Amino acid sequence: MSPQDCLVALMIAVSASDEEMRTVELIVIQSVVDHLPIFVGYDGDRMSIMAQMVFDLLEQEDGLDALFGLIRDNLPERLFETAYALACDVAAADGMLDDSELRLLEEIRYELDLDRLHAAAIERSARVRHLRA
């Protein structure tokens, strides 16, 4: 997996965490891949491969642990906060955070060993970016 694959997989996992992938979440994922510099040169066709991998893993008993293992093994530490920021953007995209999304974000913070203050700043910035009038 490339670092970009890891970012995509994590965004898809957040979207799927509540067992309903909303259109607005998918639009955010596509927009991120289309516009952020980290994805320059990324083959967009890999998104469907990553989605299937995430779905397959989430069906397994320890699938989330396996996903985090893949992410830790393939995502450079310098991109951990980026990964969390993208995960927060997907979670905030529909204007609602349910318990399953909140639990997954907490698990991501733990697995990526993010500083709580940095994570709070990332969460706040995602929330304000996705406010509705």
PyMOL commands that set and color helices and strands:
alter all, ss='L'
color gray80, all
select helices_A, chain A and resi 3-16+23-35+37-39+46-58+63-74+77-92+99-111+116-129
alter helices_A, ss='H'
color red, helices_A
deselect
rebuild
show_as cartoon
